[in-house]
């Protein structure tokens, strides 16, 4: 798998020999590749595109880091045999609610 993704992680796609990893890059690639002229999946006009990019940036930089910790504490840690750290969980949820 390392030959397709140097970080040896998912997601990763191979689209007829074009290999791409990182979920946001994959989503943008697919949205561009399969966009229809009359119905683009990512806005082309300046203002709608700017609002799309703003939302994508907020998701990546403000939401995802907190949500990742919450998911780890609620899902991954128990699956790996650990326990949810309720203090960490409550802290992340409070930050997300702020």
Rosetta blueprint (number, residue, H / E / L):
1 X L
2 X L
3 X L
4 X L
5 X L
6 X L
7 X L
8 X L
9 X L
10 X L
11 X L
12 X E
13 X E
14 X E
15 X E
16 X L
17 X L
18 X E
19 X E
20 X E
21 X E
22 X L
23 X H
24 X H
25 X H
26 X H
27 X H
28 X H
29 X H
30 X H
31 X H
32 X H
33 X H
34 X L
35 X L
36 X E
37 X L
38 X L
39 X E
40 X L
41 X L
42 X L
43 X L
44 X L
45 X L
46 X H
47 X H
48 X H
49 X H
50 X H
51 X H
52 X H
53 X H
54 X H
55 X H
56 X H
57 X H
58 X H
59 X H
60 X H
61 X H
62 X H
63 X H
64 X H
65 X H
66 X H
67 X H
68 X H
69 X H
70 X H
71 X H
72 X H
73 X H
74 X H
75 X H
76 X H
77 X H
78 X H
79 X H
80 X L
81 X L
82 X L
83 X L
84 X L
85 X L
86 X H
87 X H
88 X H
89 X H
90 X H
91 X H
92 X H
93 X H
94 X H
95 X H
96 X H
97 X H
98 X L
